[in-house]
Amino acid sequence: MVPLFYVDDLAAALDFYTRTLDFELAPWDSPDDIVVSLLRGDVELMLTTLPTDQRAQVNAILMVENVDALFEGWRGRGLDQSDRSQSPVHLGPLDQTWGTREFYVTDPAGNTLRLVQRRS
């Protein structure tokens, strides 16, 4: 399953996902396309500028092995979510009562990636 996120500014979204979150533009796509695929290891997501494809402010859960390392790596690449101080799970990984460790990242269009690690 590949999430499809609507963005109103593809250049800003590509900058955020590639520079901050370490995704790469798929080799079959161009930054000038209206729909693009982004890759990060085994994870793929798509961005679209077609409003009929999707609405902004969608959430997607990405299962990962080490949320702490991922958060620190992205923070080192410039991730700044200090404007989301009302949401502790945006400010760093938290242990949830349902047995996961999570943090959230919201892109410039309002779409949220929920990074989830199952605890053993």
Biopython code that builds the backbone (N, CA, C, O; Angstrom):
import numpy as np
from Bio.PDB.StructureBuilder import StructureBuilder

atoms = [
    (1, "MET", "N", (0.836, -1.155, 0.000)),
    (1, "MET", "CA", (0.000, 0.000, 0.000)),
    (1, "MET", "C", (0.895, 1.235, 0.000)),
    (1, "MET", "O", (1.862, 1.310, 0.758)),
    (2, "VAL", "N", (0.572, 2.187, -0.839)),
    (2, "VAL", "CA", (1.366, 3.406, -0.964)),
    (2, "VAL", "C", (0.466, 4.605, -0.666)),
    (2, "VAL", "O", (-0.504, 4.833, -1.389)),
    (3, "PRO", "N", (0.764, 5.372, 0.376)),
    (3, "PRO", "CA", (-0.051, 6.555, 0.652)),
    (3, "PRO", "C", (0.110, 7.601, -0.454)),
    (3, "PRO", "O", (1.184, 7.751, -1.036)),
    (4, "LEU", "N", (-0.966, 8.309, -0.724)),
    (4, "LEU", "CA", (-0.988, 9.391, -1.706)),
    (4, "LEU", "C", (-1.392, 10.660, -0.969)),
    (4, "LEU", "O", (-2.506, 10.758, -0.453)),
    (5, "PHE", "N", (-0.483, 11.631, -0.923)),
    (5, "PHE", "CA", (-0.730, 12.886, -0.211)),
    (5, "PHE", "C", (-0.929, 14.018, -1.205)),
    (5, "PHE", "O", (-0.142, 14.183, -2.138)),
    (6, "TYR", "N", (-1.976, 14.789, -1.002)),
    (6, "TYR", "CA", (-2.175, 16.006, -1.785)),
    (6, "TYR", "C", (-1.320, 17.114, -1.183)),
    (6, "TYR", "O", (-1.288, 17.295, 0.034)),
    (7, "VAL", "N", (-0.625, 17.856, -2.051)),
    (7, "VAL", "CA", (0.155, 19.021, -1.634)),
    (7, "VAL", "C", (-0.150, 20.163, -2.593)),
    (7, "VAL", "O", (-0.307, 19.946, -3.794)),
    (8, "ASP", "N", (-0.233, 21.364, -2.066)),
    (8, "ASP", "CA", (-0.522, 22.502, -2.941)),
    (8, "ASP", "C", (0.742, 23.110, -3.529)),
    (8, "ASP", "O", (0.673, 23.866, -4.499)),
    (9, "ASP", "N", (1.889, 22.790, -2.955)),
    (9, "ASP", "CA", (3.168, 23.319, -3.431)),
    (9, "ASP", "C", (4.144, 22.151, -3.533)),
    (9, "ASP", "O", (4.785, 21.783, -2.548)),
    (10, "LEU", "N", (4.253, 21.574, -4.717)),
    (10, "LEU", "CA", (5.085, 20.384, -4.893)),
    (10, "LEU", "C", (6.558, 20.673, -4.612)),
    (10, "LEU", "O", (7.246, 19.833, -4.033)),
    (11, "ALA", "N", (7.046, 21.829, -5.005)),
    (11, "ALA", "CA", (8.460, 22.153, -4.765)),
    (11, "ALA", "C", (8.759, 22.176, -3.268)),
    (11, "ALA", "O", (9.775, 21.634, -2.833)),
    (12, "ALA", "N", (7.889, 22.796, -2.482)),
    (12, "ALA", "CA", (8.089, 22.850, -1.027)),
    (12, "ALA", "C", (8.000, 21.452, -0.419)),
    (12, "ALA", "O", (8.781, 21.105, 0.467)),
    (13, "ALA", "N", (7.045, 20.652, -0.897)),
    (13, "ALA", "CA", (6.896, 19.296, -0.376)),
    (13, "ALA", "C", (8.110, 18.438, -0.725)),
    (13, "ALA", "O", (8.605, 17.696, 0.122)),
    (14, "LEU", "N", (8.593, 18.533, -1.962)),
    (14, "LEU", "CA", (9.782, 17.777, -2.353)),
    (14, "LEU", "C", (10.985, 18.184, -1.518)),
    (14, "LEU", "O", (11.768, 17.331, -1.100)),
    (15, "ASP", "N", (11.136, 19.457, -1.278)),
    (15, "ASP", "CA", (12.236, 19.936, -0.451)),
    (15, "ASP", "C", (12.144, 19.332, 0.954)),
    (15, "ASP", "O", (13.142, 18.852, 1.492)),
    (16, "PHE", "N", (10.956, 19.359, 1.541)),
    (16, "PHE", "CA", (10.758, 18.832, 2.889)),
    (16, "PHE", "C", (11.050, 17.331, 2.947)),
    (16, "PHE", "O", (11.800, 16.872, 3.808)),
    (17, "TYR", "N", (10.458, 16.578, 2.031)),
    (17, "TYR", "CA", (10.611, 15.128, 2.069)),
    (17, "TYR", "C", (12.021, 14.666, 1.693)),
    (17, "TYR", "O", (12.514, 13.692, 2.262)),
    (18, "THR", "N", (12.673, 15.337, 0.758)),
    (18, "THR", "CA", (14.000, 14.881, 0.336)),
    (18, "THR", "C", (15.114, 15.445, 1.205)),
    (18, "THR", "O", (16.050, 14.722, 1.548)),
    (19, "ARG", "N", (15.034, 16.699, 1.563)),
    (19, "ARG", "CA", (16.120, 17.303, 2.356)),
    (19, "ARG", "C", (15.997, 16.994, 3.835)),
    (19, "ARG", "O", (17.000, 16.728, 4.497)),
    (20, "THR", "N", (14.780, 17.024, 4.364)),
    (20, "THR", "CA", (14.603, 16.835, 5.807)),
    (20, "THR", "C", (14.342, 15.384, 6.172)),
    (20, "THR", "O", (14.947, 14.870, 7.113)),
    (21, "LEU", "N", (13.446, 14.709, 5.443)),
    (21, "LEU", "CA", (13.062, 13.349, 5.809)),
    (21, "LEU", "C", (13.827, 12.278, 5.052)),
    (21, "LEU", "O", (13.563, 11.090, 5.233)),
    (22, "ASP", "N", (14.770, 12.675, 4.207)),
    (22, "ASP", "CA", (15.689, 11.738, 3.562)),
    (22, "ASP", "C", (15.017, 10.784, 2.578)),
    (22, "ASP", "O", (15.515, 9.680, 2.354)),
    (23, "PHE", "N", (13.889, 11.194, 1.986)),
    (23, "PHE", "CA", (13.304, 10.431, 0.880)),
    (23, "PHE", "C", (14.036, 10.831, -0.391)),
    (23, "PHE", "O", (14.714, 11.858, -0.433)),
    (24, "GLU", "N", (13.894, 10.009, -1.430)),
    (24, "GLU", "CA", (14.459, 10.324, -2.738)),
    (24, "GLU", "C", (13.352, 10.307, -3.775)),
    (24, "GLU", "O", (12.442, 9.481, -3.711)),
    (25, "LEU", "N", (13.432, 11.216, -4.725)),
    (25, "LEU", "CA", (12.504, 11.207, -5.838)),
    (25, "LEU", "C", (12.750, 9.939, -6.650)),
    (25, "LEU", "O", (13.892, 9.623, -6.981)),
    (26, "ALA", "N", (11.687, 9.220, -6.966)),
    (26, "ALA", "CA", (11.836, 7.980, -7.737)),
    (26, "ALA", "C", (12.496, 8.284, -9.075)),
    (26, "ALA", "O", (12.215, 9.319, -9.678)),
    (27, "PRO", "N", (13.365, 7.400, -9.546)),
    (27, "PRO", "CA", (14.098, 7.675, -10.784)),
    (27, "PRO", "C", (13.200, 7.805, -12.013)),
    (27, "PRO", "O", (13.625, 8.377, -13.017)),
    (28, "TRP", "N", (12.001, 7.303, -11.960)),
    (28, "TRP", "CA", (11.080, 7.388, -13.092)),
    (28, "TRP", "C", (10.257, 8.672, -13.092)),
    (28, "TRP", "O", (9.484, 8.910, -14.020)),
    (29, "ASP", "N", (10.415, 9.501, -12.063)),
    (29, "ASP", "CA", (9.650, 10.744, -11.951)),
    (29, "ASP", "C", (10.554, 11.961, -12.092)),
    (29, "ASP", "O", (11.777, 11.873, -11.975)),
    (30, "SER", "N", (9.915, 13.096, -12.347)),
    (30, "SER", "CA", (10.601, 14.380, -12.467)),
    (30, "SER", "C", (9.960, 15.353, -11.490)),
    (30, "SER", "O", (8.762, 15.246, -11.226)),
    (31, "PRO", "N", (10.721, 16.304, -10.943)),
    (31, "PRO", "CA", (10.139, 17.295, -10.050)),
    (31, "PRO", "C", (9.082, 18.173, -10.735)),
    (31, "PRO", "O", (8.334, 18.888, -10.067)),
    (32, "ASP", "N", (9.031, 18.114, -12.060)),
    (32, "ASP", "CA", (8.036, 18.893, -12.797)),
    (32, "ASP", "C", (6.734, 18.131, -13.018)),
    (32, "ASP", "O", (5.773, 18.697, -13.540)),
    (33, "ASP", "N", (6.685, 16.857, -12.629)),
    (33, "ASP", "CA", (5.462, 16.065, -12.774)),
    (33, "ASP", "C", (4.391, 16.574, -11.812)),
    (33, "ASP", "O", (4.693, 17.286, -10.855)),
    (34, "ILE", "N", (3.147, 16.205, -12.073)),
    (34, "ILE", "CA", (2.060, 16.616, -11.172)),
    (34, "ILE", "C", (1.787, 15.563, -10.098)),
    (34, "ILE", "O", (1.123, 15.846, -9.100)),
    (35, "VAL", "N", (2.299, 14.351, -10.303)),
    (35, "VAL", "CA", (2.251, 13.278, -9.313)),
    (35, "VAL", "C", (3.631, 12.643, -9.297)),
    (35, "VAL", "O", (4.164, 12.290, -10.349)),
    (36, "VAL", "N", (4.216, 12.495, -8.105)),
    (36, "VAL", "CA", (5.560, 11.914, -7.995)),
    (36, "VAL", "C", (5.583, 10.843, -6.909)),
    (36, "VAL", "O", (4.791, 10.857, -5.966)),
    (37, "SER", "N", (6.512, 9.928, -7.080)),
    (37, "SER", "CA", (6.761, 8.903, -6.071)),
    (37, "SER", "C", (8.043, 9.249, -5.333)),
    (37, "SER", "O", (9.012, 9.723, -5.927)),
    (38, "LEU", "N", (8.033, 9.006, -4.030)),
    (38, "LEU", "CA", (9.211, 9.203, -3.191)),
    (38, "LEU", "C", (9.557, 7.879, -2.539)),
    (38, "LEU", "O", (8.674, 7.119, -2.140)),
    (39, "LEU", "N", (10.852, 7.609, -2.433)),
    (39, "LEU", "CA", (11.324, 6.342, -1.891)),
    (39, "LEU", "C", (12.269, 6.588, -0.729)),
    (39, "LEU", "O", (13.049, 7.540, -0.729)),
    (40, "ARG", "N", (12.181, 5.710, 0.260)),
    (40, "ARG", "CA", (13.115, 5.704, 1.393)),
    (40, "ARG", "C", (13.238, 4.255, 1.828)),
    (40, "ARG", "O", (12.428, 3.768, 2.617)),
    (41, "GLY", "N", (14.249, 3.566, 1.315)),
    (41, "GLY", "CA", (14.367, 2.132, 1.576)),
    (41, "GLY", "C", (13.161, 1.404, 0.999)),
    (41, "GLY", "O", (12.855, 1.538, -0.186)),
    (42, "ASP", "N", (12.482, 0.635, 1.839)),
    (42, "ASP", "CA", (11.299, -0.112, 1.416)),
    (42, "ASP", "C", (10.020, 0.709, 1.477)),
    (42, "ASP", "O", (8.952, 0.218, 1.113)),
    (43, "VAL", "N", (10.117, 1.945, 1.928)),
    (43, "VAL", "CA", (8.933, 2.798, 2.080)),
    (43, "VAL", "C", (8.743, 3.633, 0.823)),
    (43, "VAL", "O", (9.696, 4.219, 0.308)),
    (44, "GLU", "N", (7.518, 3.686, 0.335)),
    (44, "GLU", "CA", (7.190, 4.525, -0.804)),
    (44, "GLU", "C", (5.954, 5.335, -0.461)),
    (44, "GLU", "O", (5.033, 4.839, 0.189)),
    (45, "LEU", "N", (5.940, 6.584, -0.903)),
    (45, "LEU", "CA", (4.735, 7.396, -0.821)),
    (45, "LEU", "C", (4.678, 8.258, -2.062)),
    (45, "LEU", "O", (5.681, 8.463, -2.747)),
    (46, "MET", "N", (3.493, 8.758, -2.338)),
    (46, "MET", "CA", (3.309, 9.578, -3.530)),
    (46, "MET", "C", (2.753, 10.939, -3.119)),
    (46, "MET", "O", (2.002, 11.063, -2.152)),
    (47, "LEU", "N", (3.146, 11.949, -3.883)),
    (47, "LEU", "CA", (2.621, 13.300, -3.711)),
    (47, "LEU", "C", (1.883, 13.678, -4.983)),
    (47, "LEU", "O", (2.341, 13.376, -6.085)),
    (48, "THR", "N", (0.752, 14.333, -4.835)),
    (48, "THR", "CA", (-0.021, 14.773, -5.987)),
    (48, "THR", "C", (-0.409, 16.233, -5.833)),
    (48, "THR", "O", (-0.658, 16.713, -4.727)),
    (49, "THR", "N", (-0.457, 16.925, -6.951)),
    (49, "THR", "CA", (-0.947, 18.307, -6.949)),
    (49, "THR", "C", (-2.352, 18.377, -7.539)),
    (49, "THR", "O", (-2.903, 19.464, -7.711)),
    (50, "LEU", "N", (-2.925, 17.226, -7.846)),
    (50, "LEU", "CA", (-4.276, 17.188, -8.392)),
    (50, "LEU", "C", (-5.287, 17.118, -7.244)),
    (50, "LEU", "O", (-5.364, 16.100, -6.556)),
    (51, "PRO", "N", (-6.054, 18.172, -7.031)),
    (51, "PRO", "CA", (-6.981, 18.192, -5.891)),
    (51, "PRO", "C", (-8.014, 17.068, -5.937)),
    (51, "PRO", "O", (-8.545, 16.677, -4.898)),
    (52, "THR", "N", (-8.300, 16.549, -7.114)),
    (52, "THR", "CA", (-9.277, 15.469, -7.200)),
    (52, "THR", "C", (-8.695, 14.126, -6.781)),
    (52, "THR", "O", (-9.446, 13.173, -6.570)),
    (53, "ASP", "N", (-7.365, 14.029, -6.653)),
    (53, "ASP", "CA", (-6.729, 12.781, -6.231)),
    (53, "ASP", "C", (-6.863, 12.543, -4.733)),
    (53, "ASP", "O", (-7.030, 11.405, -4.294)),
    (54, "GLN", "N", (-6.793, 13.594, -3.966)),
    (54, "GLN", "CA", (-6.715, 13.436, -2.523)),
    (54, "GLN", "C", (-6.957, 14.775, -1.855)),
    (54, "GLN", "O", (-6.834, 15.825, -2.485)),
    (55, "ARG", "N", (-7.293, 14.736, -0.608)),
    (55, "ARG", "CA", (-7.409, 15.954, 0.188)),
    (55, "ARG", "C", (-6.182, 16.073, 1.088)),
    (55, "ARG", "O", (-5.596, 15.070, 1.495)),
    (56, "ALA", "N", (-5.810, 17.291, 1.388)),
    (56, "ALA", "CA", (-4.684, 17.507, 2.315)),
    (56, "ALA", "C", (-5.096, 17.076, 3.717)),
    (56, "ALA", "O", (-6.279, 16.885, 3.997)),
    (57, "GLN", "N", (-4.134, 16.930, 4.570)),
    (57, "GLN", "CA", (-4.294, 16.588, 5.976)),
    (57, "GLN", "C", (-4.709, 15.135, 6.179)),
    (57, "GLN", "O", (-5.603, 14.825, 6.967)),
    (58, "VAL", "N", (-4.041, 14.267, 5.451)),
    (58, "VAL", "CA", (-4.229, 12.831, 5.579)),
    (58, "VAL", "C", (-3.136, 12.302, 6.509)),
    (58, "VAL", "O", (-2.055, 12.885, 6.596)),
    (59, "ASN", "N", (-3.415, 11.215, 7.193)),
    (59, "ASN", "CA", (-2.428, 10.566, 8.041)),
    (59, "ASN", "C", (-2.025, 9.238, 7.431)),
    (59, "ASN", "O", (-2.851, 8.550, 6.831)),
    (60, "ALA", "N", (-0.759, 8.874, 7.581)),
    (60, "ALA", "CA", (-0.275, 7.557, 7.168)),
    (60, "ALA", "C", (0.637, 7.040, 8.266)),
    (60, "ALA", "O", (1.430, 7.790, 8.834)),
    (61, "ILE", "N", (0.517, 5.760, 8.556)),
    (61, "ILE", "CA", (1.366, 5.125, 9.559)),
    (61, "ILE", "C", (2.476, 4.383, 8.846)),
    (61, "ILE", "O", (2.221, 3.590, 7.940)),
    (62, "LEU", "N", (3.714, 4.643, 9.256)),
    (62, "LEU", "CA", (4.866, 3.919, 8.718)),
    (62, "LEU", "C", (5.488, 3.136, 9.866)),
    (62, "LEU", "O", (5.927, 3.715, 10.859)),
    (63, "MET", "N", (5.522, 1.828, 9.722)),
    (63, "MET", "CA", (6.129, 0.972, 10.730)),
    (63, "MET", "C", (7.651, 1.004, 10.530)),
    (63, "MET", "O", (8.144, 0.781, 9.424)),
    (64, "VAL", "N", (8.374, 1.280, 11.598)),
    (64, "VAL", "CA", (9.832, 1.383, 11.526)),
    (64, "VAL", "C", (10.459, 0.569, 12.652)),
    (64, "VAL", "O", (9.782, 0.156, 13.593)),
    (65, "GLU", "N", (11.769, 0.347, 12.534)),
    (65, "GLU", "CA", (12.467, -0.455, 13.540)),
    (65, "GLU", "C", (13.030, 0.367, 14.685)),
    (65, "GLU", "O", (13.167, -0.150, 15.793)),
    (66, "ASN", "N", (13.364, 1.644, 14.450)),
    (66, "ASN", "CA", (13.992, 2.440, 15.495)),
    (66, "ASN", "C", (13.548, 3.897, 15.356)),
    (66, "ASN", "O", (14.181, 4.682, 14.650)),
    (67, "VAL", "N", (12.453, 4.248, 16.036)),
    (67, "VAL", "CA", (11.931, 5.612, 15.919)),
    (67, "VAL", "C", (12.889, 6.638, 16.499)),
    (67, "VAL", "O", (12.958, 7.765, 16.009)),
    (68, "ASP", "N", (13.629, 6.265, 17.537)),
    (68, "ASP", "CA", (14.547, 7.225, 18.153)),
    (68, "ASP", "C", (15.660, 7.625, 17.196)),
    (68, "ASP", "O", (15.966, 8.809, 17.059)),
    (69, "ALA", "N", (16.264, 6.649, 16.537)),
    (69, "ALA", "CA", (17.335, 6.945, 15.580)),
    (69, "ALA", "C", (16.789, 7.738, 14.404)),
    (69, "ALA", "O", (17.437, 8.670, 13.929)),
    (70, "LEU", "N", (15.612, 7.380, 13.934)),
    (70, "LEU", "CA", (15.006, 8.095, 12.819)),
    (70, "LEU", "C", (14.714, 9.548, 13.200)),
    (70, "LEU", "O", (15.001, 10.465, 12.431)),
    (71, "PHE", "N", (14.148, 9.749, 14.380)),
    (71, "PHE", "CA", (13.850, 11.109, 14.833)),
    (71, "PHE", "C", (15.126, 11.937, 14.940)),
    (71, "PHE", "O", (15.165, 13.073, 14.468)),
    (72, "GLU", "N", (16.159, 11.389, 15.549)),
    (72, "GLU", "CA", (17.422, 12.127, 15.704)),
    (72, "GLU", "C", (18.044, 12.421, 14.341)),
    (72, "GLU", "O", (18.571, 13.510, 14.119)),
    (73, "GLY", "N", (17.983, 11.458, 13.436)),
    (73, "GLY", "CA", (18.525, 11.682, 12.097)),
    (73, "GLY", "C", (17.793, 12.791, 11.368)),
    (73, "GLY", "O", (18.420, 13.646, 10.742)),
    (74, "TRP", "N", (16.475, 12.786, 11.443)),
    (74, "TRP", "CA", (15.688, 13.823, 10.770)),
    (74, "TRP", "C", (15.870, 15.173, 11.449)),
    (74, "TRP", "O", (15.908, 16.208, 10.784)),
    (75, "ARG", "N", (15.981, 15.162, 12.758)),
    (75, "ARG", "CA", (16.230, 16.421, 13.462)),
    (75, "ARG", "C", (17.577, 16.999, 13.040)),
    (75, "ARG", "O", (17.721, 18.212, 12.884)),
    (76, "GLY", "N", (18.559, 16.123, 12.856)),
    (76, "GLY", "CA", (19.867, 16.563, 12.385)),
    (76, "GLY", "C", (19.828, 17.106, 10.960)),
    (76, "GLY", "O", (20.704, 17.872, 10.559)),
    (77, "ARG", "N", (18.817, 16.711, 10.201)),
    (77, "ARG", "CA", (18.648, 17.194, 8.824)),
    (77, "ARG", "C", (17.774, 18.439, 8.773)),
    (77, "ARG", "O", (17.472, 18.941, 7.690)),
    (78, "GLY", "N", (17.364, 18.941, 9.935)),
    (78, "GLY", "CA", (16.619, 20.202, 9.958)),
    (78, "GLY", "C", (15.160, 20.101, 10.347)),
    (78, "GLY", "O", (14.450, 21.106, 10.299)),
    (79, "LEU", "N", (14.681, 18.918, 10.735)),
    (79, "LEU", "CA", (13.288, 18.801, 11.151)),
    (79, "LEU", "C", (13.048, 19.670, 12.379)),
    (79, "LEU", "O", (13.694, 19.493, 13.411)),
    (80, "ASP", "N", (12.124, 20.600, 12.261)),
    (80, "ASP", "CA", (11.775, 21.495, 13.367)),
    (80, "ASP", "C", (10.265, 21.522, 13.481)),
    (80, "ASP", "O", (9.574, 22.053, 12.611)),
    (81, "GLN", "N", (9.762, 20.951, 14.551)),
    (81, "GLN", "CA", (8.322, 20.926, 14.789)),
    (81, "GLN", "C", (7.968, 21.683, 16.054)),
    (81, "GLN", "O", (6.953, 21.401, 16.691)),
    (82, "SER", "N", (8.805, 22.646, 16.418)),
    (82, "SER", "CA", (8.568, 23.401, 17.641)),
    (82, "SER", "C", (7.241, 24.147, 17.612)),
    (82, "SER", "O", (6.697, 24.492, 18.661)),
    (83, "ASP", "N", (6.713, 24.399, 16.397)),
    (83, "ASP", "CA", (5.422, 25.069, 16.297)),
    (83, "ASP", "C", (4.275, 24.141, 16.708)),
    (83, "ASP", "O", (3.129, 24.581, 16.797)),
    (84, "ARG", "N", (4.572, 22.869, 16.957)),
    (84, "ARG", "CA", (3.546, 21.910, 17.343)),
    (84, "ARG", "C", (3.697, 21.531, 18.815)),
    (84, "ARG", "O", (3.518, 20.373, 19.193)),
    (85, "SER", "N", (4.026, 22.518, 19.631)),
    (85, "SER", "CA", (4.280, 22.262, 21.051)),
    (85, "SER", "C", (3.061, 21.699, 21.774)),
    (85, "SER", "O", (3.206, 21.105, 22.843)),
    (86, "GLN", "N", (1.866, 21.871, 21.218)),
    (86, "GLN", "CA", (0.661, 21.325, 21.830)),
    (86, "GLN", "C", (0.560, 19.807, 21.621)),
    (86, "GLN", "O", (-0.328, 19.165, 22.183)),
    (87, "SER", "N", (1.456, 19.238, 20.825)),
    (87, "SER", "CA", (1.412, 17.806, 20.496)),
    (87, "SER", "C", (2.744, 17.162, 20.836)),
    (87, "SER", "O", (3.638, 17.129, 19.990)),
    (88, "PRO", "N", (2.908, 16.644, 22.060)),
    (88, "PRO", "CA", (4.198, 16.067, 22.463)),
    (88, "PRO", "C", (4.715, 14.990, 21.511)),
    (88, "PRO", "O", (5.929, 14.835, 21.371)),
    (89, "VAL", "N", (3.833, 14.250, 20.858)),
    (89, "VAL", "CA", (4.270, 13.179, 19.968)),
    (89, "VAL", "C", (4.905, 13.736, 18.689)),
    (89, "VAL", "O", (5.535, 12.989, 17.941)),
    (90, "HIS", "N", (4.747, 15.029, 18.433)),
    (90, "HIS", "CA", (5.453, 15.685, 17.337)),
    (90, "HIS", "C", (6.857, 16.123, 17.773)),
    (90, "HIS", "O", (7.734, 16.311, 16.930)),
    (91, "LEU", "N", (7.069, 16.282, 19.055)),
    (91, "LEU", "CA", (8.333, 16.830, 19.560)),
    (91, "LEU", "C", (9.379, 15.767, 19.860)),
    (91, "LEU", "O", (10.542, 16.092, 20.101)),
    (92, "GLY", "N", (8.981, 14.512, 19.849)),
    (92, "GLY", "CA", (9.924, 13.428, 20.095)),
    (92, "GLY", "C", (9.189, 12.127, 20.311)),
    (92, "GLY", "O", (7.989, 12.131, 20.586)),
    (93, "PRO", "N", (9.887, 11.014, 20.191)),
    (93, "PRO", "CA", (9.251, 9.709, 20.362)),
    (93, "PRO", "C", (8.688, 9.530, 21.775)),
    (93, "PRO", "O", (9.301, 9.922, 22.768)),
    (94, "LEU", "N", (7.506, 8.929, 21.824)),
    (94, "LEU", "CA", (6.837, 8.652, 23.100)),
    (94, "LEU", "C", (6.409, 7.196, 23.154)),
    (94, "LEU", "O", (6.032, 6.610, 22.139)),
    (95, "ASP", "N", (6.471, 6.616, 24.347)),
    (95, "ASP", "CA", (5.917, 5.280, 24.561)),
    (95, "ASP", "C", (4.414, 5.430, 24.760)),
    (95, "ASP", "O", (3.960, 6.159, 25.642)),
    (96, "GLN", "N", (3.649, 4.729, 23.927)),
    (96, "GLN", "CA", (2.197, 4.794, 24.018)),
    (96, "GLN", "C", (1.689, 3.639, 24.873)),
    (96, "GLN", "O", (2.339, 2.598, 24.966)),
    (97, "THR", "N", (0.530, 3.823, 25.494)),
    (97, "THR", "CA", (-0.035, 2.791, 26.372)),
    (97, "THR", "C", (-0.429, 1.537, 25.605)),
    (97, "THR", "O", (-0.586, 0.478, 26.212)),
    (98, "TRP", "N", (-0.593, 1.627, 24.289)),
    (98, "TRP", "CA", (-1.000, 0.470, 23.491)),
    (98, "TRP", "C", (0.191, -0.330, 22.964)),
    (98, "TRP", "O", (0.032, -1.186, 22.093)),
    (99, "GLY", "N", (1.390, -0.049, 23.498)),
    (99, "GLY", "CA", (2.528, -0.910, 23.196)),
    (99, "GLY", "C", (3.406, -0.494, 22.032)),
    (99, "GLY", "O", (4.157, -1.312, 21.500)),
    (100, "THR", "N", (3.324, 0.754, 21.632)),
    (100, "THR", "CA", (4.191, 1.235, 20.555)),
    (100, "THR", "C", (4.979, 2.446, 21.042)),
    (100, "THR", "O", (4.645, 3.067, 22.052)),
    (101, "ARG", "N", (6.019, 2.757, 20.306)),
    (101, "ARG", "CA", (6.776, 3.990, 20.520)),
    (101, "ARG", "C", (6.614, 4.770, 19.223)),
    (101, "ARG", "O", (6.850, 4.225, 18.144)),
    (102, "GLU", "N", (6.209, 6.055, 19.310)),
    (102, "GLU", "CA", (5.806, 6.797, 18.126)),
    (102, "GLU", "C", (6.280, 8.240, 18.153)),
    (102, "GLU", "O", (6.521, 8.819, 19.212)),
    (103, "PHE", "N", (6.407, 8.805, 16.958)),
    (103, "PHE", "CA", (6.464, 10.248, 16.793)),
    (103, "PHE", "C", (5.801, 10.586, 15.473)),
    (103, "PHE", "O", (5.708, 9.752, 14.572)),
    (104, "TYR", "N", (5.341, 11.824, 15.375)),
    (104, "TYR", "CA", (4.618, 12.274, 14.191)),
    (104, "TYR", "C", (5.376, 13.412, 13.520)),
    (104, "TYR", "O", (6.043, 14.212, 14.176)),
    (105, "VAL", "N", (5.256, 13.464, 12.194)),
    (105, "VAL", "CA", (5.830, 14.535, 11.398)),
    (105, "VAL", "C", (4.728, 15.059, 10.486)),
    (105, "VAL", "O", (4.099, 14.287, 9.762)),
    (106, "THR", "N", (4.493, 16.358, 10.518)),
    (106, "THR", "CA", (3.490, 16.958, 9.646)),
    (106, "THR", "C", (4.189, 17.786, 8.586)),
    (106, "THR", "O", (5.024, 18.636, 8.895)),
    (107, "ASP", "N", (3.836, 17.527, 7.318)),
    (107, "ASP", "CA", (4.479, 18.225, 6.206)),
    (107, "ASP", "C", (3.861, 19.603, 5.987)),
    (107, "ASP", "O", (2.863, 19.934, 6.628)),
    (108, "PRO", "N", (4.431, 20.412, 5.097)),
    (108, "PRO", "CA", (3.916, 21.782, 4.893)),
    (108, "PRO", "C", (2.462, 21.847, 4.421)),
    (108, "PRO", "O", (1.819, 22.885, 4.576)),
    (109, "ALA", "N", (1.926, 20.758, 3.846)),
    (109, "ALA", "CA", (0.534, 20.750, 3.387)),
    (109, "ALA", "C", (-0.428, 20.252, 4.461)),
    (109, "ALA", "O", (-1.641, 20.249, 4.251)),
    (110, "GLY", "N", (0.102, 19.831, 5.611)),
    (110, "GLY", "CA", (-0.749, 19.370, 6.698)),
    (110, "GLY", "C", (-0.926, 17.863, 6.758)),
    (110, "GLY", "O", (-1.693, 17.378, 7.590)),
    (111, "ASN", "N", (-0.244, 17.104, 5.904)),
    (111, "ASN", "CA", (-0.297, 15.646, 5.961)),
    (111, "ASN", "C", (0.631, 15.159, 7.070)),
    (111, "ASN", "O", (1.701, 15.730, 7.284)),
    (112, "THR", "N", (0.224, 14.110, 7.772)),
    (112, "THR", "CA", (1.014, 13.632, 8.897)),
    (112, "THR", "C", (1.488, 12.205, 8.687)),
    (112, "THR", "O", (0.702, 11.309, 8.376)),
    (113, "LEU", "N", (2.787, 12.011, 8.864)),
    (113, "LEU", "CA", (3.377, 10.677, 8.906)),
    (113, "LEU", "C", (3.474, 10.286, 10.373)),
    (113, "LEU", "O", (4.037, 11.019, 11.186)),
    (114, "ARG", "N", (2.930, 9.146, 10.699)),
    (114, "ARG", "CA", (3.044, 8.623, 12.062)),
    (114, "ARG", "C", (4.070, 7.492, 12.020)),
    (114, "ARG", "O", (3.818, 6.443, 11.428)),
    (115, "LEU", "N", (5.208, 7.705, 12.638)),
    (115, "LEU", "CA", (6.288, 6.728, 12.655)),
    (115, "LEU", "C", (6.098, 5.874, 13.892)),
    (115, "LEU", "O", (6.125, 6.384, 15.012)),
    (116, "VAL", "N", (5.906, 4.581, 13.699)),
    (116, "VAL", "CA", (5.521, 3.685, 14.782)),
    (116, "VAL", "C", (6.486, 2.513, 14.862)),
    (116, "VAL", "O", (6.789, 1.860, 13.863)),
    (117, "GLN", "N", (6.956, 2.267, 16.073)),
    (117, "GLN", "CA", (7.807, 1.111, 16.365)),
    (117, "GLN", "C", (7.077, 0.256, 17.385)),
    (117, "GLN", "O", (6.670, 0.748, 18.438)),
    (118, "ARG", "N", (6.910, -1.028, 17.075)),
    (118, "ARG", "CA", (6.323, -1.936, 18.055)),
    (118, "ARG", "C", (7.372, -2.250, 19.109)),
    (118, "ARG", "O", (8.532, -2.508, 18.785)),
    (119, "ARG", "N", (6.963, -2.228, 20.368)),
    (119, "ARG", "CA", (7.891, -2.579, 21.437)),
    (119, "ARG", "C", (7.788, -4.072, 21.716)),
    (119, "ARG", "O", (6.710, -4.661, 21.639)),
    (120, "SER", "N", (8.933, -4.674, 22.041)),
    (120, "SER", "CA", (8.898, -6.119, 22.322)),
    (120, "SER", "C", (8.638, -6.393, 23.782)),
    (120, "SER", "O", (8.577, -7.553, 24.191)),
]
sb = StructureBuilder()
sb.init_structure("model")
sb.init_model(0)
sb.init_chain("A")
sb.init_seg("    ")
for serial, (resi, resn, name, xyz) in enumerate(atoms, 1):
    if name == "N":
        sb.init_residue(resn, " ", resi, " ")
    sb.init_atom(name, np.array(xyz, "f"), 0.0, 1.0, " ", f" {name:<3s}", serial, name[0])
structure = sb.get_structure()
